[in-house]
Amino acid sequence: MPSPPDDLHNALDVLLSRFSTADLTQSVRHLIKQYREGTPPADVVLGSEIDVAAYAGYRMPATFAAVSAALRHVAAVAPDFTPRTHVDIGGGTGAAVWAAAQVWPVLEKVTVLEQAQSAISLGERLAKRSGSPAVRAARWTRSVIRAGVEKPPADLVTMSYVLGELPTASLEGVVRSVAADAGMVVLIEPGTPAGYARIVAARDILLEQGLSVVAPCPHDQACPIPSGRDWCHLSTRLNRSALHRQVKTGVLSFEDEKFSYVAASAQRWPKAANRVLRHPLKRKGLVSLELCTDEDGLTQEIITKRQGELYKRARDITWGDEWPPR
């Protein structure tokens, strides 16, 4: 199971240890209540110092895990993509820049655009404890995310859990400006029907701009999932630290973060042959895979023990993987 790197884990522990567990837990409960009631996350972050710390403890590990999983899919499909510059839009406390630096240690220059000054201040403090020179030297800029996002050109541009905070009318303008001058753009949203709908809308805009999908889709065609009947999303499981469990009042040593995403580029990279859309069904002597494919759209493939090496490889396949693995 993935978990934040030790330097981020330690930085969060140092941050959260400044407050009592009871106060952090109360603040997290307040944040969860506001999210469920539809309060914009930007307004949530602009609270007290303990609210910002609680936000980082509550969301940063899960955001890191989701972004990391998406970026690793990109790296697997495009192994020759080696970004040196990274811009993260609406970066919050910086989970995405930590994830990108772990996937691509060659990163040299990082820029974070965020509108909440309290999140910027905390993100900068955490970044100073990073083992990555690029993260430590990241430039944090206060910026309101609107139709025309002003950002420097970059090899990699990420935006995670932001589209849902924007007025629907501004989505197209934001996506177009985010993708401009980007070598690779990666957009991530919650793995809900609404989050998936925003990703599909963004995907269509990126294709209209002449970009090609890199991941997760194995094609540039319309999404084959019937609208309203299902949605494309992935899941990543992450470890919880003892303090993380206490803050979230959880008893399990792990949690599952579900997310939807799209990665696209003006450069044509080799695509995944097929993508596993659900947890593989593994029974004695067979593995059943639900796949998104280039030629057949949605399909099911059954691999039996008689297929020898292919069956052994199928036993190790997980939700979201490319099939067959390279």
Disulfide bonds with the S-S distance in Angstrom:
none
